[in-house]
Every structure is written in C-alpha cells, then in structure tokens.
Amino acid sequence: MKLFGKLSLLSVMLVTIIALVAGCGSSDGGKKFLNIATGGTAGTYYPIGGAMSEILNNEIKGMNASAQSTGATVANINMLKEGQVDLAIVQNDITYYAANGTEMFEGKKVENIKGIATLYPETCQIVTLDGKGIKSIADLKGKRVAVGAMGSGAEANARQILAAYGITYDDIDEQFLSFSEAASALKDGNVDAAFLTAGYPTAAVQDIASQNKVRLLPVEAAKADALIAKYPFYTKVTIPAGTYGMTEPVEAISVMAMLVCSDKVDDALGYEVTKALFTHLDRIQAAHAAAKAITKEGATKGMPIPMNAGAEKFFKE
C-alpha cells in the first residue's frame, strides 16, 4: 500500500511537471505557421507579402510564415474563407463586398474575416498606347479592352468606372485578362486599353512603358465625385508626371490595399503580427515603391470591416 501510495504521488508529480512544461511551450508560442496570400508576380502584393513573411519570420519566435502567389483579392478572400491561408492582402472595396455578401459575393457572405490594417492606395490605372489615339475613357466605346481577370477586384473597378461614363460591356469588346496577360496583349496589339488596379508604379505597366510610349486615361473630377458618392471606398489621387514617362500628372481614383486575417489568427497573434510589421515598415517599403505610403497613422483609415482585437490594441497604443 505504501508503495502504491508513493507511485500514485509520483504519477501526480509527473503529470504536474508535464503540464508545466507544456504550459511553458505554449507561452513562448511554439511553432507558428502562417500562409500569406498575395497576388500575381507582376503586381504589388507579391513583393510586399514576401517582405512581410520575412519580417514575421525574423521578429516572432517560432514563426514560419510564407507568401504565395495567387489570383489576388477575390481568390484570397475565398482561400481565407476556406481556411487555406491565414493572412491575405486584399482590396478594401472587395473586402466590403465579401463581409456584406454583395457584388461577386452575393449570397456568399464571408463571416470569418478580420482586418489587420489598411496599407496603401491602389490606383485604378487605365493604360493605352499613345499611338492608339485614345484620349478619354469615353473613347473606349467599340474598343478591345482588358478589364481584369474574371471576377477580380480590378474587373469590378473597371465595370464601375466604365458605368460612370455610360459604358457597359455591351459597348466594348471586353477581355478578361490578368495584369501580365493585359501587358502582353497591349504590346502585341491584341487589345487597345487595359484596366489595372495596383499601387503605382506597377511592374506590368513599367514593362509596357519600357518598349512603348504609354498614355494613362484620366478619371475627371466630376466622374470621380459621382463614383465616390456611389462607392465611398474610392478616393481621388493624382498619378505624378514621370511615373511611366508621362509628361503630365493624371487624375485617377484609388481603393485601399489592406491586410486581413481569418478568425484562426487569435488576438494575441494578431497583436504580434501587427507589431512586427509596423515597427519594421522600412523593410516593407524597401520591397516596392507603393509601400512607401504605408503608415501607422493611416492604418485604420478606410477599414471596411471589424478588426482583429490584437491589431486594434496595437494601434490604440
């Protein structure tokens, strides 16, 4: 009986020690795996997401983060919904649609998405070649126009901007092409203009401009005001002269790129992620010129959905 008592006591002590050790293991976070959905390699999401994964791996103990090339916003939100990724860079307008079950997410509301931060303006760029003689969005009637990949954020922007000029897909020969496909089609003469939504300068447009004189079509102030009244996530921007070799600045509109997470990212991890990224912004800004517009002060502006509580805590500090 004494031996049994001693063995029982020893068992209790072993269980206690194991529990304490396990507790220590979870308190330092253990191994953390995060997949970050970005976009195509010709856009801005991919290099910025790559920089983010490096920061998280370097700054958070036990972190194993990786960025993957994807079909950008709509694909990213669907991957987040299905639990295939944990973080994603997306457009704020499409995120709004997803959270509210509208537009391309009609009847497919996404419940498990939380905001980490808004990042930088994503400008709706309407690109043509100077030799085409197209000077206005109104001139696109009857033309072959790349409007973005089917169901993408860029395609939604194209449709909305065209509508502001009284143009529908019935009035153009629409081509559902990605950034890189649109760039190739423009250079090869297979389309007359292309809609791209990305932070400028965009690699796909730089590629076109390296071999051709490009023209960006403006969204005039009155049309921009009408769009903003209908879609409040848009903002006015000016693309500076010289961005792609242009001699004059161009009026345009933008949405915001933002970083979101699934509800699998708890508040503690959300805080760690946000702190790591926003205390090392210089590393993200070095990855792409568009990232220079990311600031801690502007990280909650244009936030269209509830935030991860840990991220919100960081910005309130």
N, C-alpha and C positions, 0 to 999 in steps of 0.2 A: 504493500500500500504506500509506504514511504517512497519507494522507487517510482511508483505510478504518479504520486504527487509531484515528485521532482521533475519527471518527464513532462507532466502537464504544465508545470511552471515554465520549464524550458521552452515548450511549444509556444506558450503565450509570449514569452520574451522574444522568440524568433519572429513571430508574427508582427510584434510591435516594431522590431528593428527593420523588417522588410517594409512595413508601412512608412516608417520614417525615411528610409532610403528612397522609396517610390515617391514620397512627397517631395524630397529634395530634387529628384529628377524632373518632376513636373514644374517645380518652381523656377528652374532655370530654362524652362520651355521645351526641353528635349529637342528632338529633330523636328523642324517645321518645314513643310513643303508647300510652296505657293506657285501656281501656274498663272502667268500674266498674259492675257490675250491682247494682242496689239493690232496690227493691220498688215497690209501688203508691204513688201520690202522697198517699194518705190515711194511710200508715203512717209509721214512724220511719226506715226505711232510706234513703228518698229524700232527705230534707233532710240527713241525716248524710253520705251518699255525695256529695252536692253540695258540702258543706263540705270533704270530703276531696279532691275533684278540684281545688278552688280552692287548697288548701294545696300540693298536688303541683305545680300549675302555677306557683305563686309561688316555691316553695322549691327545685325541682330544675331545673337548667339544661336547656333544650331540651325540657322536658316538655309534652306535650299530652294532658292527662287529661280524660275526660268521664264523667259519671254518667248512666246511663239507667234509666228506669222499667221494671220487669219484673214478672213474676209471683212474685217473691221466691224463697225458699230453693231449692226443688226445681228451678224453672226456671233459677235462677242456676247451680246446680251442673251442670246439663245443658249450659248455654251455655259454662261453663268447660271442661267435658269436650270440647266440640266446637270449642274454640278461638275462639269468638265474642266472648268477653270475657277480660280478663286478671286482674282483681280482682273479688271479689264479697263482699257482706255476706250472711251466712247464719246459720242456727241451728246450734248445736253438736251437737244431737241428730241432725238430718238429715244433717249432715256425717259424723257417725259411721256412720250407715246407709250412706251413699254409699261411704265408704272401705272398709267391710266387706261390701258387697253384700247388705244385709239390708233388711227392710221394703219401701218403694216402690222400692228399688234392688236387689231380689232378682234375682240373675243379671246385674246391670248394674253391677258394681263399678267405681268411678271411681279410676283409678290416678294421674292427673296433678294431684292437688290437694295443696297445702301450706298450712299455717297461717301467718298473719302475726301475729295477736293475737286474744285474746278481748276483747270490748268492754264489754258491759253486760248486766244481766239482762233477759230478755224474758219478761214475765209472761203467764201463761195467764189471760185475763180472761173470765169467763162473765157476760155482760151481759143483763139483762132490764129491763122497765119495772116500776116499783113497783106499778102498778095491776094487773099480771097475777096477783099473789098467789103467785108462785113464790119460795120462800124457801131452797130447797136444790137441789143438783144431783139429788138423789133425786126431786124433784118434776117433773123434766123428762120422765118417762115419759108417753107419749101426746101430747107437745107437738111443735110445729113448731120445729125447732132448726137454726139456721145453724151449720154445723160447719167452715166454711172452704172455700176453693176446692178442687176435686177434686185429690187428690194433693199438697196443700200441706203445709208444716210444721204450720200451725195445725190442719189436719184430722187429722194424726197425733196431735197433742196431745189434741184433742177425743176421739178414739176411745179413747185410753189412759185419760184421766180418767173418761170415762163407764164404761169397763170396771171401774175401781176401785169404782164404785158399783153394779156388777152390771147395767149398762145397755148394750145393743148397739143398732145401727141398726134392728134389728127392733122395738125398744121405742119408737122416736121416728119422727117424720116429718122425716128429715134433709134439709137444704137445703144444697147445695154453693155457697156464696156468698163472694165476696171481702169485704174489710173494708168498703168503701164500699157494696157491694150489701147486706150484712148490716145496716148502719146504716140504710139507706133502708127495708129490709123491716121492721125493728123499728119505725121511726117510722110506717110506713104500716099496721102491724098485720098484716103478712103472715107474720111469724114471732113466736114467743113468747120466744125467747132466742137469743143468738149467742155463739159461742166466737171469741175474738180472741187471738192471741199476738203481743204487741208491748210495747215499753217504754212505761210509763205516764208522763204522760198521753198517751193515743193520740188523734189527731185525730178518728178515726171515732167514738170514744166521746164525746169532747167535743162533737161535732156533735149526737149524740143528747141529751146532757145539757143542751144549750142550749135545748131545747124540751120536754124531758120529765124527770120525776124517775126516775133510773135506780137499779137495785139490782145490785150485784155479788155473785154467789153464791160462798160460801167453799169452799175445799178444806180440810176439817178436818185437824188434825194427824195423826190416825191414818191417814187416807186418804193424806195426803202421804207419811208414812213408808212405807206399802206401795208407793206409786208409786216412791219413791226406791230402795227395795230392789230393785225390778224394773228400773228405768231410772235408773242412777246419774248421768245428766246433769241430772236435775231437782234443784232446790234450793227450800227454803222461803223465802217472802218475805211481808211484810205490806204491803198497799196502804194508805197512810195515809188517815185520815179527811180529808174535804175534797177528795180528788183529783178527784172528779166531783160534788162537792156532797154526798157521803155524810157522815153524822154520826158513823159508827163506822169504825175500821180493819177491813180484810177480810183474812183468811188466804188465801194463794194459793201457787202454785208457779210456778217460772220455769225456763226454759232460758237459755243464754247466746247473745247475738249475737256473731258473730266475723267477722273479715276473713280471707279466704283468697285464694290466688293459684294460677295454673296453673304448670306447670313451665316455661312460656315466660319467666316472670319469674326471671332468674338471681339468684344470691346477692348480687351487687353492687347490682343494682337493688332487690332485696328489702330490703337494708340502708338504701339511700337513702329508699325509701318509708316504712319504719318510723320512721326517724329524723325525717323531715319531719313525719309525723303526730303522733308522741309528744312532739315538742318544741314543738308548737303545738296542744296539746289544748284550749286556751281557745277557739280558733276553731271546733273541732268541737262543744264544749259549748254554744257560743252558738247552734248550729243547731237544737238540740232538747233539751228538759229531760232526756230519757232519757240523753243523752250525758254528763251530769254524773257518771255512775257510772263512766266510763272512766278508768282509772288505769294508769300504767306498772307499778306494783307488782302489779296484778291481771291483767296482760295475758297471762299464760301459764296462769292457773288455769282448769280445765275444758277445756284444749286436748285435743281427742279424736284428733288426727292429727299426724304428724310435721311440724315447722315448716320453713319456708324457712330455710336456714342463715344468710343475711344478717340476717333478722329475729331469729333466735335469738342471733346475735352481738351485736346492739344491746342486747337485754335483759340479756345476761350482763355487758355493760359497765357 
